[in-house]
Amino acid sequence: MRSKLPRMNQAIATPDTRHSQVQPRLRLVPDSARITVSWAQHQDEVREAQRLRFAVFATEMGARLNTPIPGHDIDLFDDYCEHLLVRDVATSAVVGTYRMLTPAQAQRIGSTYSDTEFDLTRLRNLRPRMVELGRSCVHPDHRQGGVVLALWGALFDFMGRNRLDSMIGCASIPMLHNGVLSGDVAASIWQQLRQTHLAPIEHHVVPRVALPVDRLDGSLPVAPPPLISAYLKLGTKILGPPAWDPDFHTADLPMLLRLADMPARYRKHLLGL
């Protein structure tokens, strides 16, 4: 990785641009004076996000991460992504993060992270205006506040500025249930959501390493994780059955949000439409 990232003032339509039209400013989150949200401007800020990711994914959740720098979650997509940071004003610590891969950068690297888990052939017509979201995490001390809303506000602002209309990502369901590693919870959530939130067949995708949902107990009365439930309220659709990620001990659901599918109240609040 480079020691300093290029300035964030180039147009998203340029195939070789590293960054898009993200304004290099710090925005105070309207609903709280205790946090701020900004896009990483240099490598040191990206490293802060990677340290938070390591703390949540590896230390807290027990993921097995193959990382070149101890204490950091790093993969080959990081250097091509925009990194969104939420900071605690009192401490300046990064307490929430997302990363976003733009269409131009996905073309440049040759794929998205989701492509490594799913065959996305049926989404090829969406790719020119589709971003990928990933590596979302929030510090445990801030999961009851407005951190996720702050992240979403900045993400949707980005989408509007750059005339993008779709978001894709893998939403994780922990496979550790009552102290036992099992796919029953994920299978049960899939069986529920396929009845209510499955995308049209033309957008279905296929997991490369499928969770064997048909051989698991899919009848457990469990609710989806809060973040997945929030995505669904925004109009997000499930694209198919979950993939199994043995390194993160999760089952990953492929999800797609098209801005045109958002309920009117959320479009007005998040998009100003």
DALIN-V91964 format. One record per residue. N is the residue number from 1. RES is the residue in three letters. SS is DSSP state (A for helix, B for strand, O for the rest). PHI is phi in radians with two decimals (NA if undefined). NEAR is the number of other ideal C-beta (glycine too) atoms within 8 Angstrom. Layout:
n=N res=RES ss=SS phi=PHI near=NEAR
n=N res=RES ss=SS phi=PHI near=NEAR
This chain:
n=1 res=MET ss=O phi=NA near=6
n=2 res=ARG ss=O phi=-1.39 near=6
n=3 res=SER ss=O phi=-1.35 near=4
n=4 res=LYS ss=O phi=-2.49 near=6
n=5 res=LEU ss=O phi=-1.54 near=11
n=6 res=PRO ss=O phi=-1.08 near=7
n=7 res=ARG ss=O phi=-1.16 near=6
n=8 res=MET ss=O phi=-1.64 near=14
n=9 res=ASN ss=O phi=-2.40 near=6
n=10 res=GLN ss=O phi=-1.77 near=12
n=11 res=ALA ss=O phi=-1.38 near=7
n=12 res=ILE ss=O phi=-1.21 near=12
n=13 res=ALA ss=O phi=-1.32 near=4
n=14 res=THR ss=O phi=-1.33 near=8
n=15 res=PRO ss=O phi=-1.00 near=6
n=16 res=ASP ss=O phi=-1.67 near=6
n=17 res=THR ss=O phi=-1.22 near=11
n=18 res=ARG ss=O phi=-1.42 near=8
n=19 res=HIS ss=O phi=-2.21 near=11
n=20 res=SER ss=O phi=-1.90 near=13
n=21 res=GLN ss=O phi=-1.39 near=10
n=22 res=VAL ss=O phi=-1.58 near=10
n=23 res=GLN ss=O phi=-1.33 near=6
n=24 res=PRO ss=O phi=-1.36 near=8
n=25 res=ARG ss=O phi=-2.34 near=5
n=26 res=LEU ss=O phi=-1.74 near=6
n=27 res=ARG ss=B phi=-1.86 near=8
n=28 res=LEU ss=B phi=-1.39 near=6
n=29 res=VAL ss=O phi=-1.17 near=13
n=30 res=PRO ss=O phi=-1.00 near=5
n=31 res=ASP ss=O phi=-1.56 near=5
n=32 res=SER ss=O phi=-2.81 near=9
n=33 res=ALA ss=O phi=-1.51 near=4
n=34 res=ARG ss=O phi=-1.64 near=7
n=35 res=ILE ss=B phi=-2.34 near=16
n=36 res=THR ss=B phi=-2.25 near=10
n=37 res=VAL ss=B phi=-2.26 near=14
n=38 res=SER ss=B phi=-2.70 near=11
n=39 res=TRP ss=B phi=-1.69 near=11
n=40 res=ALA ss=O phi=-1.01 near=13
n=41 res=GLN ss=O phi=-1.88 near=8
n=42 res=HIS ss=O phi=-2.68 near=8
n=43 res=GLN ss=A phi=-1.08 near=10
n=44 res=ASP ss=A phi=-1.04 near=6
n=45 res=GLU ss=A phi=-1.25 near=12
n=46 res=VAL ss=A phi=-1.09 near=13
n=47 res=ARG ss=A phi=-1.06 near=10
n=48 res=GLU ss=A phi=-1.07 near=12
n=49 res=ALA ss=A phi=-1.10 near=15
n=50 res=GLN ss=A phi=-1.15 near=13
n=51 res=ARG ss=A phi=-1.21 near=11
n=52 res=LEU ss=A phi=-1.10 near=14
n=53 res=ARG ss=A phi=-1.03 near=13
n=54 res=PHE ss=A phi=-1.09 near=14
n=55 res=ALA ss=A phi=-1.06 near=10
n=56 res=VAL ss=A phi=-1.37 near=13
n=57 res=PHE ss=A phi=-1.32 near=13
n=58 res=ALA ss=A phi=-1.53 near=12
n=59 res=THR ss=A phi=-1.23 near=7
n=60 res=GLU ss=A phi=-1.44 near=8
n=61 res=MET ss=O phi=-1.71 near=10
n=62 res=GLY ss=O phi=1.41 near=7
n=63 res=ALA ss=O phi=-1.15 near=9
n=64 res=ARG ss=O phi=-1.70 near=7
n=65 res=LEU ss=O phi=-1.88 near=9
n=66 res=ASN ss=O phi=-1.65 near=4
n=67 res=THR ss=O phi=-2.16 near=9
n=68 res=PRO ss=O phi=-1.33 near=4
n=69 res=ILE ss=O phi=-2.19 near=8
n=70 res=PRO ss=O phi=-0.96 near=4
n=71 res=GLY ss=O phi=1.38 near=5
n=72 res=HIS ss=O phi=-2.22 near=12
n=73 res=ASP ss=O phi=-1.63 near=11
n=74 res=ILE ss=O phi=-2.32 near=8
n=75 res=ASP ss=O phi=-2.41 near=6
n=76 res=LEU ss=O phi=-1.22 near=5
n=77 res=PHE ss=O phi=-1.43 near=12
n=78 res=ASP ss=A phi=-0.99 near=12
n=79 res=ASP ss=A phi=-1.28 near=7
n=80 res=TYR ss=A phi=-1.87 near=10
n=81 res=CYS ss=O phi=-1.77 near=11
n=82 res=GLU ss=B phi=-1.48 near=14
n=83 res=HIS ss=B phi=-2.06 near=14
n=84 res=LEU ss=B phi=-1.70 near=15
n=85 res=LEU ss=B phi=-2.18 near=14
n=86 res=VAL ss=B phi=-1.96 near=16
n=87 res=ARG ss=B phi=-2.00 near=12
n=88 res=ASP ss=B phi=-1.38 near=10
n=89 res=VAL ss=O phi=-1.06 near=9
n=90 res=ALA ss=O phi=-1.16 near=5
n=91 res=THR ss=O phi=-1.98 near=5
n=92 res=SER ss=O phi=1.16 near=6
n=93 res=ALA ss=O phi=-1.30 near=8
n=94 res=VAL ss=B phi=-1.32 near=12
n=95 res=VAL ss=B phi=-2.04 near=13
n=96 res=GLY ss=B phi=-2.76 near=16
n=97 res=THR ss=B phi=-2.73 near=15
n=98 res=TYR ss=B phi=-2.36 near=12
n=99 res=ARG ss=B phi=-2.16 near=14
n=100 res=MET ss=B phi=-2.26 near=13
n=101 res=LEU ss=B phi=-1.86 near=15
n=102 res=THR ss=O phi=-1.40 near=12
n=103 res=PRO ss=A phi=-1.01 near=12
n=104 res=ALA ss=A phi=-1.09 near=13
n=105 res=GLN ss=A phi=-1.30 near=12
n=106 res=ALA ss=A phi=-1.10 near=14
n=107 res=GLN ss=A phi=-1.15 near=9
n=108 res=ARG ss=A phi=-1.19 near=9
n=109 res=ILE ss=A phi=-1.46 near=10
n=110 res=GLY ss=O phi=1.78 near=5
n=111 res=SER ss=O phi=-2.99 near=7
n=112 res=THR ss=O phi=-1.94 near=11
n=113 res=TYR ss=A phi=-1.07 near=12
n=114 res=SER ss=A phi=-1.05 near=13
n=115 res=ASP ss=A phi=-1.09 near=8
n=116 res=THR ss=A phi=-1.31 near=7
n=117 res=GLU ss=A phi=-1.84 near=13
n=118 res=PHE ss=B phi=-2.45 near=14
n=119 res=ASP ss=B phi=-1.45 near=6
n=120 res=LEU ss=O phi=-1.75 near=11
n=121 res=THR ss=A phi=-0.90 near=6
n=122 res=ARG ss=A phi=-1.24 near=8
n=123 res=LEU ss=A phi=-1.72 near=13
n=124 res=ARG ss=O phi=-1.03 near=7
n=125 res=ASN ss=O phi=-1.31 near=4
n=126 res=LEU ss=O phi=-1.55 near=11
n=127 res=ARG ss=A phi=-0.98 near=10
n=128 res=PRO ss=A phi=-1.04 near=5
n=129 res=ARG ss=A phi=-2.25 near=9
n=130 res=MET ss=B phi=-2.01 near=13
n=131 res=VAL ss=B phi=-1.81 near=13
n=132 res=GLU ss=B phi=-1.94 near=13
n=133 res=LEU ss=B phi=-1.83 near=11
n=134 res=GLY ss=B phi=-2.93 near=13
n=135 res=ARG ss=B phi=0.90 near=9
n=136 res=SER ss=B phi=-1.34 near=9
n=137 res=CYS ss=B phi=-2.80 near=10
n=138 res=VAL ss=B phi=-2.33 near=12
n=139 res=HIS ss=O phi=-1.02 near=13
n=140 res=PRO ss=A phi=-1.01 near=7
n=141 res=ASP ss=A phi=-1.35 near=5
n=142 res=HIS ss=A phi=-2.16 near=13
n=143 res=ARG ss=O phi=-1.43 near=8
n=144 res=GLN ss=O phi=-1.80 near=3
n=145 res=GLY ss=O phi=-1.79 near=8
n=146 res=GLY ss=O phi=-1.72 near=9
n=147 res=VAL ss=A phi=-1.11 near=14
n=148 res=VAL ss=A phi=-1.12 near=10
n=149 res=LEU ss=A phi=-1.11 near=9
n=150 res=ALA ss=A phi=-1.12 near=14
n=151 res=LEU ss=A phi=-1.09 near=15
n=152 res=TRP ss=A phi=-1.09 near=9
n=153 res=GLY ss=A phi=-1.01 near=12
n=154 res=ALA ss=A phi=-1.22 near=12
n=155 res=LEU ss=A phi=-1.12 near=13
n=156 res=PHE ss=A phi=-1.23 near=10
n=157 res=ASP ss=A phi=-1.07 near=8
n=158 res=PHE ss=A phi=-1.05 near=14
n=159 res=MET ss=A phi=-1.02 near=13
n=160 res=GLY ss=A phi=-1.14 near=9
n=161 res=ARG ss=A phi=-1.08 near=9
n=162 res=ASN ss=O phi=-1.86 near=10
n=163 res=ARG ss=O phi=0.96 near=6
n=164 res=LEU ss=O phi=-1.76 near=12
n=165 res=ASP ss=O phi=-2.24 near=9
n=166 res=SER ss=B phi=-2.47 near=12
n=167 res=MET ss=B phi=-2.20 near=11
n=168 res=ILE ss=B phi=-2.18 near=16
n=169 res=GLY ss=B phi=-3.08 near=9
n=170 res=CYS ss=B phi=-1.85 near=13
n=171 res=ALA ss=B phi=-1.65 near=11
n=172 res=SER ss=B phi=-1.59 near=11
n=173 res=ILE ss=B phi=-2.04 near=15
n=174 res=PRO ss=B phi=-1.03 near=10
n=175 res=MET ss=O phi=-1.71 near=12
n=176 res=LEU ss=B phi=-1.55 near=9
n=177 res=HIS ss=B phi=-2.26 near=9
n=178 res=ASN ss=O phi=0.94 near=3
n=179 res=GLY ss=O phi=1.40 near=4
n=180 res=VAL ss=B phi=-2.09 near=6
n=181 res=LEU ss=B phi=-1.35 near=5
n=182 res=SER ss=O phi=-2.64 near=9
n=183 res=GLY ss=O phi=-1.69 near=12
n=184 res=ASP ss=A phi=-1.10 near=11
n=185 res=VAL ss=A phi=-1.11 near=13
n=186 res=ALA ss=A phi=-1.10 near=15
n=187 res=ALA ss=A phi=-1.09 near=14
n=188 res=SER ss=A phi=-1.18 near=14
n=189 res=ILE ss=A phi=-1.13 near=14
n=190 res=TRP ss=A phi=-1.06 near=16
n=191 res=GLN ss=A phi=-1.12 near=11
n=192 res=GLN ss=A phi=-1.21 near=9
n=193 res=LEU ss=A phi=-1.29 near=13
n=194 res=ARG ss=A phi=-1.15 near=10
n=195 res=GLN ss=A phi=-1.40 near=6
n=196 res=THR ss=A phi=-2.12 near=6
n=197 res=HIS ss=O phi=-2.35 near=8
n=198 res=LEU ss=B phi=-1.37 near=8
n=199 res=ALA ss=O phi=-1.20 near=9
n=200 res=PRO ss=O phi=-1.03 near=5
n=201 res=ILE ss=A phi=-1.03 near=5
n=202 res=GLU ss=A phi=-1.17 near=5
n=203 res=HIS ss=A phi=-1.99 near=12
n=204 res=HIS ss=O phi=-1.24 near=10
n=205 res=VAL ss=O phi=-2.18 near=13
n=206 res=VAL ss=B phi=-2.13 near=8
n=207 res=PRO ss=B phi=-1.18 near=14
n=208 res=ARG ss=O phi=-1.34 near=9
n=209 res=VAL ss=O phi=-2.16 near=8
n=210 res=ALA ss=B phi=-1.35 near=11
n=211 res=LEU ss=O phi=-1.24 near=14
n=212 res=PRO ss=O phi=-1.32 near=7
n=213 res=VAL ss=A phi=-1.06 near=14
n=214 res=ASP ss=A phi=-1.29 near=4
n=215 res=ARG ss=A phi=-1.82 near=4
n=216 res=LEU ss=O phi=-1.98 near=12
n=217 res=ASP ss=O phi=-1.39 near=7
n=218 res=GLY ss=O phi=-1.73 near=10
n=219 res=SER ss=O phi=-1.92 near=6
n=220 res=LEU ss=O phi=-1.18 near=8
n=221 res=PRO ss=O phi=-1.44 near=4
n=222 res=VAL ss=O phi=-2.00 near=7
n=223 res=ALA ss=O phi=-1.69 near=5
n=224 res=PRO ss=O phi=-1.08 near=11
n=225 res=PRO ss=O phi=-0.96 near=10
n=226 res=PRO ss=A phi=-0.94 near=6
n=227 res=LEU ss=A phi=-1.17 near=9
n=228 res=ILE ss=A phi=-1.12 near=13
n=229 res=SER ss=A phi=-1.05 near=10
n=230 res=ALA ss=A phi=-1.14 near=9
n=231 res=TYR ss=A phi=-1.03 near=11
n=232 res=LEU ss=A phi=-1.12 near=11
n=233 res=LYS ss=A phi=-1.10 near=8
n=234 res=LEU ss=O phi=-1.36 near=11
n=235 res=GLY ss=O phi=1.84 near=11
n=236 res=THR ss=O phi=-1.19 near=11
n=237 res=LYS ss=B phi=-1.98 near=13
n=238 res=ILE ss=B phi=-1.52 near=13
n=239 res=LEU ss=O phi=-1.66 near=12
n=240 res=GLY ss=O phi=2.78 near=9
n=241 res=PRO ss=O phi=-1.20 near=8
n=242 res=PRO ss=O phi=-1.30 near=14
n=243 res=ALA ss=B phi=-1.60 near=14
n=244 res=TRP ss=B phi=-1.80 near=11
n=245 res=ASP ss=B phi=-1.94 near=12
n=246 res=PRO ss=O phi=-1.20 near=6
n=247 res=ASP ss=O phi=-1.27 near=8
n=248 res=PHE ss=O phi=-1.67 near=10
n=249 res=HIS ss=O phi=0.96 near=12
n=250 res=THR ss=B phi=-2.34 near=10
n=251 res=ALA ss=B phi=-1.84 near=15
n=252 res=ASP ss=B phi=-1.89 near=13
n=253 res=LEU ss=B phi=-1.58 near=14
n=254 res=PRO ss=B phi=-1.37 near=16
n=255 res=MET ss=B phi=-2.29 near=14
n=256 res=LEU ss=B phi=-2.34 near=14
n=257 res=LEU ss=B phi=-2.02 near=14
n=258 res=ARG ss=B phi=-1.76 near=9
n=259 res=LEU ss=A phi=-1.01 near=10
n=260 res=ALA ss=A phi=-1.16 near=5
n=261 res=ASP ss=A phi=-1.57 near=8
n=262 res=MET ss=O phi=-1.21 near=12
n=263 res=PRO ss=O phi=-1.01 near=8
n=264 res=ALA ss=A phi=-0.98 near=6
n=265 res=ARG ss=A phi=-1.14 near=6
n=266 res=TYR ss=A phi=-1.38 near=12
n=267 res=ARG ss=A phi=-1.05 near=11
n=268 res=LYS ss=A phi=-1.18 near=9
n=269 res=HIS ss=A phi=-1.27 near=6
n=270 res=LEU ss=A phi=-1.65 near=11
n=271 res=LEU ss=A phi=-1.95 near=12
n=272 res=GLY ss=O phi=1.23 near=5
n=273 res=LEU ss=O phi=-1.88 near=4
